[in-house]
Amino acid sequence: MATSIQISEELQKELIKRKLSDKETYEGVIWDLVEDSQELSEQTKIEIAQARSEIKAGKFHILGEVKKELGL
């Protein structure tokens, strides 16, 4: 169910600045802000830690190397 809200001109200007494109809706901007403030799940935290360990261990590929291997 859609609803409308009233916001100040100042807030509208701030939301406009945060748009990634002219076609992005205010709802999209607000969802991005909400997502940024949410806590990461435990599974995500585990996966981030695992990825950091793999990078420290040298288990990664540089984009240029991958392109070269694939002949791109």
PDB file of N, CA, C, O and CB in Angstrom:
ATOM      1  N   MET A   1       0.839  -1.172   0.000  1.00  0.00           N
ATOM      2  CA  MET A   1       0.000   0.000   0.000  1.00  0.00           C
ATOM      3  C   MET A   1       0.886   1.238   0.000  1.00  0.00           C
ATOM      4  O   MET A   1       1.719   1.405   0.891  1.00  0.00           O
ATOM      5  CB  MET A   1      -0.956  -0.004   1.211  1.00  0.00           C
ATOM      6  N   ALA A   2       0.717   2.089  -0.972  1.00  0.00           N
ATOM      7  CA  ALA A   2       1.497   3.311  -1.071  1.00  0.00           C
ATOM      8  C   ALA A   2       0.898   4.381  -0.175  1.00  0.00           C
ATOM      9  O   ALA A   2      -0.310   4.408   0.064  1.00  0.00           O
ATOM     10  CB  ALA A   2       1.563   3.799  -2.525  1.00  0.00           C
ATOM     11  N   THR A   3       1.744   5.246   0.309  1.00  0.00           N
ATOM     12  CA  THR A   3       1.298   6.367   1.122  1.00  0.00           C
ATOM     13  C   THR A   3       2.148   7.572   0.763  1.00  0.00           C
ATOM     14  O   THR A   3       3.202   7.424   0.146  1.00  0.00           O
ATOM     15  CB  THR A   3       1.390   6.043   2.646  1.00  0.00           C
ATOM     16  N   SER A   4       1.715   8.734   1.131  1.00  0.00           N
ATOM     17  CA  SER A   4       2.511   9.934   0.887  1.00  0.00           C
ATOM     18  C   SER A   4       2.900  10.533   2.228  1.00  0.00           C
ATOM     19  O   SER A   4       2.208  10.371   3.233  1.00  0.00           O
ATOM     20  CB  SER A   4       1.730  10.968   0.017  1.00  0.00           C
ATOM     21  N   ILE A   5       4.025  11.228   2.212  1.00  0.00           N
ATOM     22  CA  ILE A   5       4.507  11.883   3.423  1.00  0.00           C
ATOM     23  C   ILE A   5       4.897  13.314   3.081  1.00  0.00           C
ATOM     24  O   ILE A   5       5.170  13.634   1.925  1.00  0.00           O
ATOM     25  CB  ILE A   5       5.710  11.110   4.043  1.00  0.00           C
ATOM     26  N   GLN A   6       4.919  14.158   4.082  1.00  0.00           N
ATOM     27  CA  GLN A   6       5.367  15.532   3.885  1.00  0.00           C
ATOM     28  C   GLN A   6       6.785  15.645   4.408  1.00  0.00           C
ATOM     29  O   GLN A   6       7.099  15.184   5.505  1.00  0.00           O
ATOM     30  CB  GLN A   6       4.422  16.550   4.596  1.00  0.00           C
ATOM     31  N   ILE A   7       7.639  16.268   3.603  1.00  0.00           N
ATOM     32  CA  ILE A   7       9.020  16.516   4.022  1.00  0.00           C
ATOM     33  C   ILE A   7       9.358  17.969   3.737  1.00  0.00           C
ATOM     34  O   ILE A   7       8.728  18.610   2.896  1.00  0.00           O
ATOM     35  CB  ILE A   7      10.018  15.560   3.294  1.00  0.00           C
ATOM     36  N   SER A   8      10.337  18.473   4.430  1.00  0.00           N
ATOM     37  CA  SER A   8      10.750  19.863   4.227  1.00  0.00           C
ATOM     38  C   SER A   8      11.518  19.986   2.913  1.00  0.00           C
ATOM     39  O   SER A   8      12.004  18.994   2.370  1.00  0.00           O
ATOM     40  CB  SER A   8      11.618  20.361   5.415  1.00  0.00           C
ATOM     41  N   GLU A   9      11.619  21.204   2.417  1.00  0.00           N
ATOM     42  CA  GLU A   9      12.402  21.442   1.201  1.00  0.00           C
ATOM     43  C   GLU A   9      13.868  21.083   1.440  1.00  0.00           C
ATOM     44  O   GLU A   9      14.549  20.591   0.540  1.00  0.00           O
ATOM     45  CB  GLU A   9      12.276  22.919   0.749  1.00  0.00           C
ATOM     46  N   GLU A  10      14.339  21.329   2.640  1.00  0.00           N
ATOM     47  CA  GLU A  10      15.726  21.014   2.993  1.00  0.00           C
ATOM     48  C   GLU A  10      15.991  19.507   2.874  1.00  0.00           C
ATOM     49  O   GLU A  10      17.014  19.095   2.328  1.00  0.00           O
ATOM     50  CB  GLU A  10      16.039  21.497   4.428  1.00  0.00           C
ATOM     51  N   LEU A  11      15.068  18.695   3.383  1.00  0.00           N
ATOM     52  CA  LEU A  11      15.218  17.246   3.286  1.00  0.00           C
ATOM     53  C   LEU A  11      15.113  16.796   1.839  1.00  0.00           C
ATOM     54  O   LEU A  11      15.860  15.917   1.410  1.00  0.00           O
ATOM     55  CB  LEU A  11      14.164  16.533   4.141  1.00  0.00           C
ATOM     56  N   GLN A  12      14.204  17.383   1.086  1.00  0.00           N
ATOM     57  CA  GLN A  12      14.066  17.022  -0.325  1.00  0.00           C
ATOM     58  C   GLN A  12      15.370  17.301  -1.075  1.00  0.00           C
ATOM     59  O   GLN A  12      15.800  16.486  -1.892  1.00  0.00           O
ATOM     60  CB  GLN A  12      12.896  17.798  -0.973  1.00  0.00           C
ATOM     61  N   LYS A  13      15.994  18.433  -0.808  1.00  0.00           N
ATOM     62  CA  LYS A  13      17.272  18.767  -1.453  1.00  0.00           C
ATOM     63  C   LYS A  13      18.342  17.737  -1.082  1.00  0.00           C
ATOM     64  O   LYS A  13      19.153  17.350  -1.923  1.00  0.00           O
ATOM     65  CB  LYS A  13      17.736  20.191  -1.044  1.00  0.00           C
ATOM     66  N   GLU A  14      18.339  17.301   0.168  1.00  0.00           N
ATOM     67  CA  GLU A  14      19.313  16.292   0.614  1.00  0.00           C
ATOM     68  C   GLU A  14      19.064  14.965  -0.081  1.00  0.00           C
ATOM     69  O   GLU A  14      20.012  14.302  -0.503  1.00  0.00           O
ATOM     70  CB  GLU A  14      19.247  16.106   2.144  1.00  0.00           C
ATOM     71  N   LEU A  15      17.809  14.567  -0.208  1.00  0.00           N
ATOM     72  CA  LEU A  15      17.481  13.318  -0.897  1.00  0.00           C
ATOM     73  C   LEU A  15      17.876  13.392  -2.371  1.00  0.00           C
ATOM     74  O   LEU A  15      18.356  12.409  -2.935  1.00  0.00           O
ATOM     75  CB  LEU A  15      15.979  13.010  -0.764  1.00  0.00           C
ATOM     76  N   ILE A  16      17.678  14.535  -2.984  1.00  0.00           N
ATOM     77  CA  ILE A  16      18.070  14.713  -4.388  1.00  0.00           C
ATOM     78  C   ILE A  16      19.576  14.526  -4.537  1.00  0.00           C
ATOM     79  O   ILE A  16      20.029  13.894  -5.492  1.00  0.00           O
ATOM     80  CB  ILE A  16      17.647  16.113  -4.906  1.00  0.00           C
ATOM     81  N   LYS A  17      20.350  15.065  -3.608  1.00  0.00           N
ATOM     82  CA  LYS A  17      21.815  14.922  -3.668  1.00  0.00           C
ATOM     83  C   LYS A  17      22.248  13.468  -3.544  1.00  0.00           C
ATOM     84  O   LYS A  17      23.283  13.080  -4.085  1.00  0.00           O
ATOM     85  CB  LYS A  17      22.475  15.748  -2.564  1.00  0.00           C
ATOM     86  N   ARG A  18      21.470  12.669  -2.843  1.00  0.00           N
ATOM     87  CA  ARG A  18      21.836  11.274  -2.603  1.00  0.00           C
ATOM     88  C   ARG A  18      21.381  10.318  -3.699  1.00  0.00           C
ATOM     89  O   ARG A  18      21.727   9.137  -3.668  1.00  0.00           O
ATOM     90  CB  ARG A  18      21.265  10.828  -1.302  1.00  0.00           C
ATOM     91  N   LYS A  19      20.614  10.809  -4.661  1.00  0.00           N
ATOM     92  CA  LYS A  19      20.169   9.966  -5.764  1.00  0.00           C
ATOM     93  C   LYS A  19      21.374   9.536  -6.592  1.00  0.00           C
ATOM     94  O   LYS A  19      22.262  10.342  -6.870  1.00  0.00           O
ATOM     95  CB  LYS A  19      19.135  10.708  -6.646  1.00  0.00           C
ATOM     96  N   LEU A  20      21.403   8.276  -6.981  1.00  0.00           N
ATOM     97  CA  LEU A  20      22.478   7.766  -7.818  1.00  0.00           C
ATOM     98  C   LEU A  20      22.229   8.087  -9.287  1.00  0.00           C
ATOM     99  O   LEU A  20      23.167   8.125 -10.083  1.00  0.00           O
ATOM    100  CB  LEU A  20      22.632   6.261  -7.627  1.00  0.00           C
ATOM    101  N   SER A  21      20.974   8.315  -9.649  1.00  0.00           N
ATOM    102  CA  SER A  21      20.620   8.717 -11.003  1.00  0.00           C
ATOM    103  C   SER A  21      19.346   9.547 -10.944  1.00  0.00           C
ATOM    104  O   SER A  21      18.639   9.542  -9.937  1.00  0.00           O
ATOM    105  CB  SER A  21      20.439   7.480 -11.931  1.00  0.00           C
ATOM    106  N   ASP A  22      19.055  10.261 -12.029  1.00  0.00           N
ATOM    107  CA  ASP A  22      17.850  11.084 -12.057  1.00  0.00           C
ATOM    108  C   ASP A  22      16.580  10.246 -11.966  1.00  0.00           C
ATOM    109  O   ASP A  22      15.545  10.719 -11.496  1.00  0.00           O
ATOM    110  CB  ASP A  22      17.821  11.921 -13.320  1.00  0.00           C
ATOM    111  N   LYS A  23      16.667   8.988 -12.424  1.00  0.00           N
ATOM    112  CA  LYS A  23      15.490   8.121 -12.434  1.00  0.00           C
ATOM    113  C   LYS A  23      15.246   7.420 -11.099  1.00  0.00           C
ATOM    114  O   LYS A  23      14.186   6.827 -10.898  1.00  0.00           O
ATOM    115  CB  LYS A  23      15.633   7.091 -13.520  1.00  0.00           C
ATOM    116  N   GLU A  24      16.214   7.481 -10.187  1.00  0.00           N
ATOM    117  CA  GLU A  24      16.037   6.826  -8.890  1.00  0.00           C
ATOM    118  C   GLU A  24      14.937   7.529  -8.103  1.00  0.00           C
ATOM    119  O   GLU A  24      14.861   8.757  -8.087  1.00  0.00           O
ATOM    120  CB  GLU A  24      17.363   6.824  -8.087  1.00  0.00           C
ATOM    121  N   THR A  25      14.098   6.752  -7.460  1.00  0.00           N
ATOM    122  CA  THR A  25      13.005   7.316  -6.675  1.00  0.00           C
ATOM    123  C   THR A  25      13.479   7.687  -5.276  1.00  0.00           C
ATOM    124  O   THR A  25      14.520   7.222  -4.812  1.00  0.00           O
ATOM    125  CB  THR A  25      11.837   6.328  -6.594  1.00  0.00           C
ATOM    126  N   TYR A  26      12.697   8.531  -4.617  1.00  0.00           N
ATOM    127  CA  TYR A  26      13.003   8.850  -3.226  1.00  0.00           C
ATOM    128  C   TYR A  26      12.922   7.597  -2.368  1.00  0.00           C
ATOM    129  O   TYR A  26      13.682   7.446  -1.411  1.00  0.00           O
ATOM    130  CB  TYR A  26      12.045   9.927  -2.691  1.00  0.00           C
ATOM    131  N   GLU A  27      12.007   6.702  -2.705  1.00  0.00           N
ATOM    132  CA  GLU A  27      11.901   5.457  -1.948  1.00  0.00           C
ATOM    133  C   GLU A  27      13.208   4.678  -2.036  1.00  0.00           C
ATOM    134  O   GLU A  27      13.676   4.136  -1.034  1.00  0.00           O
ATOM    135  CB  GLU A  27      10.729   4.600  -2.467  1.00  0.00           C
ATOM    136  N   GLY A  28      13.799   4.620  -3.227  1.00  0.00           N
ATOM    137  CA  GLY A  28      15.074   3.926  -3.388  1.00  0.00           C
ATOM    138  C   GLY A  28      16.171   4.543  -2.531  1.00  0.00           C
ATOM    139  O   GLY A  28      16.970   3.836  -1.917  1.00  0.00           O
ATOM    140  N   VAL A  29      16.195   5.868  -2.501  1.00  0.00           N
ATOM    141  CA  VAL A  29      17.192   6.575  -1.684  1.00  0.00           C
ATOM    142  C   VAL A  29      16.982   6.249  -0.207  1.00  0.00           C
ATOM    143  O   VAL A  29      17.939   5.976   0.518  1.00  0.00           O
ATOM    144  CB  VAL A  29      17.108   8.112  -1.915  1.00  0.00           C
ATOM    145  N   ILE A  30      15.734   6.280   0.228  1.00  0.00           N
ATOM    146  CA  ILE A  30      15.428   6.005   1.639  1.00  0.00           C
ATOM    147  C   ILE A  30      15.776   4.564   1.996  1.00  0.00           C
ATOM    148  O   ILE A  30      16.321   4.314   3.071  1.00  0.00           O
ATOM    149  CB  ILE A  30      13.937   6.278   1.936  1.00  0.00           C
ATOM    150  N   TRP A  31      15.468   3.598   1.101  1.00  0.00           N
ATOM    151  CA  TRP A  31      15.825   2.203   1.378  1.00  0.00           C
ATOM    152  C   TRP A  31      17.335   2.042   1.505  1.00  0.00           C
ATOM    153  O   TRP A  31      17.808   1.290   2.358  1.00  0.00           O
ATOM    154  CB  TRP A  31      15.288   1.281   0.273  1.00  0.00           C
ATOM    155  N   ASP A  32      18.100   2.744   0.660  1.00  0.00           N
ATOM    156  CA  ASP A  32      19.560   2.682   0.767  1.00  0.00           C
ATOM    157  C   ASP A  32      20.030   3.192   2.123  1.00  0.00           C
ATOM    158  O   ASP A  32      20.940   2.622   2.726  1.00  0.00           O
ATOM    159  CB  ASP A  32      20.215   3.494  -0.356  1.00  0.00           C
ATOM    160  N   LEU A  33      19.411   4.263   2.598  1.00  0.00           N
ATOM    161  CA  LEU A  33      19.776   4.808   3.909  1.00  0.00           C
ATOM    162  C   LEU A  33      19.426   3.841   5.032  1.00  0.00           C
ATOM    163  O   LEU A  33      20.200   3.670   5.974  1.00  0.00           O
ATOM    164  CB  LEU A  33      19.078   6.146   4.142  1.00  0.00           C
ATOM    165  N   VAL A  34      18.265   3.210   4.933  1.00  0.00           N
ATOM    166  CA  VAL A  34      17.844   2.234   5.949  1.00  0.00           C
ATOM    167  C   VAL A  34      18.807   1.049   5.953  1.00  0.00           C
ATOM    168  O   VAL A  34      19.236   0.588   7.011  1.00  0.00           O
ATOM    169  CB  VAL A  34      16.384   1.748   5.685  1.00  0.00           C
ATOM    170  N   GLU A  35      19.139   0.568   4.770  1.00  0.00           N
ATOM    171  CA  GLU A  35      20.041  -0.580   4.668  1.00  0.00           C
ATOM    172  C   GLU A  35      21.403  -0.261   5.274  1.00  0.00           C
ATOM    173  O   GLU A  35      21.996  -1.098   5.955  1.00  0.00           O
ATOM    174  CB  GLU A  35      20.203  -1.004   3.204  1.00  0.00           C
ATOM    175  N   ASP A  36      21.898   0.953   5.025  1.00  0.00           N
ATOM    176  CA  ASP A  36      23.199   1.353   5.561  1.00  0.00           C
ATOM    177  C   ASP A  36      23.221   1.370   7.085  1.00  0.00           C
ATOM    178  O   ASP A  36      24.280   1.213   7.692  1.00  0.00           O
ATOM    179  CB  ASP A  36      23.577   2.718   5.035  1.00  0.00           C
ATOM    180  N   SER A  37      22.065   1.558   7.701  1.00  0.00           N
ATOM    181  CA  SER A  37      22.030   1.656   9.157  1.00  0.00           C
ATOM    182  C   SER A  37      21.746   0.315   9.835  1.00  0.00           C
ATOM    183  O   SER A  37      21.788   0.218  11.061  1.00  0.00           O
ATOM    184  CB  SER A  37      20.986   2.664   9.574  1.00  0.00           C
ATOM    185  N   GLN A  38      21.458  -0.713   9.043  1.00  0.00           N
ATOM    186  CA  GLN A  38      21.129  -2.012   9.631  1.00  0.00           C
ATOM    187  C   GLN A  38      22.404  -2.784   9.986  1.00  0.00           C
ATOM    188  O   GLN A  38      23.450  -2.620   9.358  1.00  0.00           O
ATOM    189  CB  GLN A  38      20.258  -2.837   8.660  1.00  0.00           C
ATOM    190  N   GLU A  39      22.286  -3.606  10.984  1.00  0.00           N
ATOM    191  CA  GLU A  39      23.386  -4.456  11.446  1.00  0.00           C
ATOM    192  C   GLU A  39      23.580  -5.608  10.466  1.00  0.00           C
ATOM    193  O   GLU A  39      22.611  -6.160   9.944  1.00  0.00           O
ATOM    194  CB  GLU A  39      23.111  -4.997  12.880  1.00  0.00           C
ATOM    195  N   LEU A  40      24.829  -5.963  10.222  1.00  0.00           N
ATOM    196  CA  LEU A  40      25.121  -7.114   9.376  1.00  0.00           C
ATOM    197  C   LEU A  40      24.714  -8.397  10.088  1.00  0.00           C
ATOM    198  O   LEU A  40      24.820  -8.497  11.310  1.00  0.00           O
ATOM    199  CB  LEU A  40      26.617  -7.154   9.002  1.00  0.00           C
ATOM    200  N   SER A  41      24.253  -9.366   9.329  1.00  0.00           N
ATOM    201  CA  SER A  41      23.891 -10.657   9.924  1.00  0.00           C
ATOM    202  C   SER A  41      25.155 -11.378  10.365  1.00  0.00           C
ATOM    203  O   SER A  41      26.251 -11.075   9.894  1.00  0.00           O
ATOM    204  CB  SER A  41      23.083 -11.531   8.921  1.00  0.00           C
ATOM    205  N   GLU A  42      24.996 -12.327  11.265  1.00  0.00           N
ATOM    206  CA  GLU A  42      26.148 -13.103  11.746  1.00  0.00           C
ATOM    207  C   GLU A  42      26.812 -13.854  10.595  1.00  0.00           C
ATOM    208  O   GLU A  42      28.038 -13.946  10.538  1.00  0.00           O
ATOM    209  CB  GLU A  42      25.715 -14.095  12.845  1.00  0.00           C
ATOM    210  N   GLN A  43      26.004 -14.389   9.680  1.00  0.00           N
ATOM    211  CA  GLN A  43      26.544 -15.117   8.529  1.00  0.00           C
ATOM    212  C   GLN A  43      27.392 -14.186   7.661  1.00  0.00           C
ATOM    213  O   GLN A  43      28.460 -14.579   7.192  1.00  0.00           O
ATOM    214  CB  GLN A  43      25.400 -15.738   7.692  1.00  0.00           C
ATOM    215  N   THR A  44      26.929 -12.972   7.447  1.00  0.00           N
ATOM    216  CA  THR A  44      27.690 -12.004   6.654  1.00  0.00           C
ATOM    217  C   THR A  44      28.998 -11.660   7.342  1.00  0.00           C
ATOM    218  O   THR A  44      30.034 -11.559   6.685  1.00  0.00           O
ATOM    219  CB  THR A  44      26.869 -10.731   6.416  1.00  0.00           C
ATOM    220  N   LYS A  45      28.964 -11.480   8.653  1.00  0.00           N
ATOM    221  CA  LYS A  45      30.192 -11.183   9.401  1.00  0.00           C
ATOM    222  C   LYS A  45      31.195 -12.323   9.262  1.00  0.00           C
ATOM    223  O   LYS A  45      32.391 -12.083   9.101  1.00  0.00           O
ATOM    224  CB  LYS A  45      29.874 -10.936  10.890  1.00  0.00           C
ATOM    225  N   ILE A  46      30.710 -13.563   9.323  1.00  0.00           N
ATOM    226  CA  ILE A  46      31.588 -14.737   9.168  1.00  0.00           C
ATOM    227  C   ILE A  46      32.207 -14.748   7.776  1.00  0.00           C
ATOM    228  O   ILE A  46      33.404 -14.990   7.625  1.00  0.00           O
ATOM    229  CB  ILE A  46      30.801 -16.055   9.415  1.00  0.00           C
ATOM    230  N   GLU A  47      31.385 -14.485   6.757  1.00  0.00           N
ATOM    231  CA  GLU A  47      31.880 -14.501   5.380  1.00  0.00           C
ATOM    232  C   GLU A  47      32.896 -13.388   5.128  1.00  0.00           C
ATOM    233  O   GLU A  47      33.857 -13.593   4.387  1.00  0.00           O
ATOM    234  CB  GLU A  47      30.717 -14.369   4.404  1.00  0.00           C
ATOM    235  N   ILE A  48      32.704 -12.229   5.723  1.00  0.00           N
ATOM    236  CA  ILE A  48      33.669 -11.137   5.598  1.00  0.00           C
ATOM    237  C   ILE A  48      34.990 -11.528   6.239  1.00  0.00           C
ATOM    238  O   ILE A  48      36.053 -11.305   5.659  1.00  0.00           O
ATOM    239  CB  ILE A  48      33.124  -9.847   6.241  1.00  0.00           C
ATOM    240  N   ALA A  49      34.932 -12.105   7.419  1.00  0.00           N
ATOM    241  CA  ALA A  49      36.156 -12.540   8.104  1.00  0.00           C
ATOM    242  C   ALA A  49      36.886 -13.595   7.275  1.00  0.00           C
ATOM    243  O   ALA A  49      38.111 -13.563   7.160  1.00  0.00           O
ATOM    244  CB  ALA A  49      35.825 -13.098   9.507  1.00  0.00           C
ATOM    245  N   GLN A  50      36.132 -14.525   6.702  1.00  0.00           N
ATOM    246  CA  GLN A  50      36.721 -15.570   5.873  1.00  0.00           C
ATOM    247  C   GLN A  50      37.387 -14.956   4.634  1.00  0.00           C
ATOM    248  O   GLN A  50      38.495 -15.347   4.266  1.00  0.00           O
ATOM    249  CB  GLN A  50      35.645 -16.599   5.455  1.00  0.00           C
ATOM    250  N   ALA A  51      36.722 -14.015   4.006  1.00  0.00           N
ATOM    251  CA  ALA A  51      37.286 -13.364   2.824  1.00  0.00           C
ATOM    252  C   ALA A  51      38.564 -12.611   3.169  1.00  0.00           C
ATOM    253  O   ALA A  51      39.527 -12.639   2.402  1.00  0.00           O
ATOM    254  CB  ALA A  51      36.267 -12.409   2.204  1.00  0.00           C
ATOM    255  N   ARG A  52      38.579 -11.946   4.302  1.00  0.00           N
ATOM    256  CA  ARG A  52      39.789 -11.223   4.724  1.00  0.00           C
ATOM    257  C   ARG A  52      40.947 -12.197   4.947  1.00  0.00           C
ATOM    258  O   ARG A  52      42.087 -11.908   4.584  1.00  0.00           O
ATOM    259  CB  ARG A  52      39.518 -10.414   6.017  1.00  0.00           C
ATOM    260  N   SER A  53      40.650 -13.343   5.542  1.00  0.00           N
ATOM    261  CA  SER A  53      41.692 -14.356   5.767  1.00  0.00           C
ATOM    262  C   SER A  53      42.242 -14.870   4.441  1.00  0.00           C
ATOM    263  O   SER A  53      43.451 -15.047   4.294  1.00  0.00           O
ATOM    264  CB  SER A  53      41.135 -15.531   6.599  1.00  0.00           C
ATOM    265  N   GLU A  54      41.362 -15.106   3.483  1.00  0.00           N
ATOM    266  CA  GLU A  54      41.796 -15.591   2.170  1.00  0.00           C
ATOM    267  C   GLU A  54      42.661 -14.557   1.468  1.00  0.00           C
ATOM    268  O   GLU A  54      43.644 -14.917   0.821  1.00  0.00           O
ATOM    269  CB  GLU A  54      40.587 -15.941   1.299  1.00  0.00           C
ATOM    270  N   ILE A  55      42.317 -13.289   1.581  1.00  0.00           N
ATOM    271  CA  ILE A  55      43.119 -12.231   0.963  1.00  0.00           C
ATOM    272  C   ILE A  55      44.495 -12.176   1.607  1.00  0.00           C
ATOM    273  O   ILE A  55      45.503 -12.065   0.910  1.00  0.00           O
ATOM    274  CB  ILE A  55      42.413 -10.864   1.086  1.00  0.00           C
ATOM    275  N   LYS A  56      44.546 -12.253   2.941  1.00  0.00           N
ATOM    276  CA  LYS A  56      45.840 -12.245   3.638  1.00  0.00           C
ATOM    277  C   LYS A  56      46.695 -13.436   3.234  1.00  0.00           C
ATOM    278  O   LYS A  56      47.922 -13.341   3.198  1.00  0.00           O
ATOM    279  CB  LYS A  56      45.631 -12.248   5.153  1.00  0.00           C
ATOM    280  N   ALA A  57      46.047 -14.565   2.929  1.00  0.00           N
ATOM    281  CA  ALA A  57      46.765 -15.774   2.537  1.00  0.00           C
ATOM    282  C   ALA A  57      47.126 -15.759   1.049  1.00  0.00           C
ATOM    283  O   ALA A  57      47.741 -16.701   0.548  1.00  0.00           O
ATOM    284  CB  ALA A  57      45.925 -17.010   2.859  1.00  0.00           C
ATOM    285  N   GLY A  58      46.749 -14.703   0.353  1.00  0.00           N
ATOM    286  CA  GLY A  58      47.076 -14.600  -1.063  1.00  0.00           C
ATOM    287  C   GLY A  58      46.137 -15.376  -1.970  1.00  0.00           C
ATOM    288  O   GLY A  58      46.448 -15.597  -3.140  1.00  0.00           O
ATOM    289  N   LYS A  59      45.016 -15.784  -1.455  1.00  0.00           N
ATOM    290  CA  LYS A  59      44.054 -16.560  -2.256  1.00  0.00           C
ATOM    291  C   LYS A  59      43.073 -15.618  -2.948  1.00  0.00           C
ATOM    292  O   LYS A  59      41.902 -15.537  -2.579  1.00  0.00           O
ATOM    293  CB  LYS A  59      43.284 -17.580  -1.365  1.00  0.00           C
ATOM    294  N   PHE A  60      43.570 -14.913  -3.950  1.00  0.00           N
ATOM    295  CA  PHE A  60      42.719 -14.008  -4.721  1.00  0.00           C
ATOM    296  C   PHE A  60      43.308 -13.852  -6.112  1.00  0.00           C
ATOM    297  O   PHE A  60      44.452 -14.230  -6.364  1.00  0.00           O
ATOM    298  CB  PHE A  60      42.581 -12.624  -4.020  1.00  0.00           C
ATOM    299  N   HIS A  61      42.516 -13.294  -7.005  1.00  0.00           N
ATOM    300  CA  HIS A  61      42.947 -13.059  -8.376  1.00  0.00           C
ATOM    301  C   HIS A  61      42.745 -11.590  -8.713  1.00  0.00           C
ATOM    302  O   HIS A  61      41.718 -11.003  -8.374  1.00  0.00           O
ATOM    303  CB  HIS A  61      42.174 -13.966  -9.370  1.00  0.00           C
ATOM    304  N   ILE A  62      43.718 -11.004  -9.375  1.00  0.00           N
ATOM    305  CA  ILE A  62      43.618  -9.626  -9.824  1.00  0.00           C
ATOM    306  C   ILE A  62      42.878  -9.621 -11.160  1.00  0.00           C
ATOM    307  O   ILE A  62      43.109 -10.488 -12.004  1.00  0.00           O
ATOM    308  CB  ILE A  62      45.032  -8.962  -9.949  1.00  0.00           C
ATOM    309  N   LEU A  63      41.998  -8.654 -11.349  1.00  0.00           N
ATOM    310  CA  LEU A  63      41.167  -8.591 -12.544  1.00  0.00           C
ATOM    311  C   LEU A  63      42.001  -8.667 -13.820  1.00  0.00           C
ATOM    312  O   LEU A  63      41.625  -9.363 -14.763  1.00  0.00           O
ATOM    313  CB  LEU A  63      40.344  -7.315 -12.539  1.00  0.00           C
ATOM    314  N   GLY A  64      43.109  -7.970 -13.857  1.00  0.00           N
ATOM    315  CA  GLY A  64      43.962  -7.994 -15.038  1.00  0.00           C
ATOM    316  C   GLY A  64      44.464  -9.387 -15.355  1.00  0.00           C
ATOM    317  O   GLY A  64      44.548  -9.767 -16.523  1.00  0.00           O
ATOM    318  N   GLU A  65      44.800 -10.154 -14.324  1.00  0.00           N
ATOM    319  CA  GLU A  65      45.272 -11.529 -14.519  1.00  0.00           C
ATOM    320  C   GLU A  65      44.157 -12.409 -15.057  1.00  0.00           C
ATOM    321  O   GLU A  65      44.391 -13.231 -15.943  1.00  0.00           O
ATOM    322  CB  GLU A  65      45.813 -12.109 -13.203  1.00  0.00           C
ATOM    323  N   VAL A  66      42.967 -12.250 -14.542  1.00  0.00           N
ATOM    324  CA  VAL A  66      41.835 -13.045 -14.988  1.00  0.00           C
ATOM    325  C   VAL A  66      41.528 -12.739 -16.455  1.00  0.00           C
ATOM    326  O   VAL A  66      41.286 -13.651 -17.246  1.00  0.00           O
ATOM    327  CB  VAL A  66      40.597 -12.774 -14.103  1.00  0.00           C
ATOM    328  N   LYS A  67      41.538 -11.470 -16.809  1.00  0.00           N
ATOM    329  CA  LYS A  67      41.292 -11.077 -18.206  1.00  0.00           C
ATOM    330  C   LYS A  67      42.336 -11.709 -19.118  1.00  0.00           C
ATOM    331  O   LYS A  67      42.018 -12.209 -20.196  1.00  0.00           O
ATOM    332  CB  LYS A  67      41.311  -9.532 -18.357  1.00  0.00           C
ATOM    333  N   LYS A  68      43.580 -11.678 -18.670  1.00  0.00           N
ATOM    334  CA  LYS A  68      44.666 -12.227 -19.480  1.00  0.00           C
ATOM    335  C   LYS A  68      44.461 -13.741 -19.678  1.00  0.00           C
ATOM    336  O   LYS A  68      44.608 -14.253 -20.788  1.00  0.00           O
ATOM    337  CB  LYS A  68      46.046 -11.943 -18.810  1.00  0.00           C
ATOM    338  N   GLU A  69      44.124 -14.443 -18.597  1.00  0.00           N
ATOM    339  CA  GLU A  69      43.876 -15.891 -18.674  1.00  0.00           C
ATOM    340  C   GLU A  69      42.712 -16.217 -19.617  1.00  0.00           C
ATOM    341  O   GLU A  69      42.736 -17.223 -20.325  1.00  0.00           O
ATOM    342  CB  GLU A  69      43.585 -16.453 -17.273  1.00  0.00           C
ATOM    343  N   LEU A  70      41.711 -15.363 -19.612  1.00  0.00           N
ATOM    344  CA  LEU A  70      40.527 -15.602 -20.438  1.00  0.00           C
ATOM    345  C   LEU A  70      40.678 -15.037 -21.854  1.00  0.00           C
ATOM    346  O   LEU A  70      39.807 -15.226 -22.702  1.00  0.00           O
ATOM    347  CB  LEU A  70      39.303 -14.995 -19.774  1.00  0.00           C
ATOM    348  N   GLY A  71      41.780 -14.349 -22.094  1.00  0.00           N
ATOM    349  CA  GLY A  71      42.022 -13.772 -23.404  1.00  0.00           C
ATOM    350  C   GLY A  71      41.135 -12.576 -23.710  1.00  0.00           C
ATOM    351  O   GLY A  71      40.771 -12.345 -24.863  1.00  0.00           O
ATOM    352  N   LEU A  72      40.794 -11.832 -22.700  1.00  0.00           N
ATOM    353  CA  LEU A  72      39.936 -10.657 -22.895  1.00  0.00           C
ATOM    354  C   LEU A  72      40.745  -9.380 -22.999  1.00  0.00           C
ATOM    355  O   LEU A  72      40.176  -8.301 -23.165  1.00  0.00           O
ATOM    356  CB  LEU A  72      38.937 -10.536 -21.759  1.00  0.00           C
TER     357      LEU A  72
END
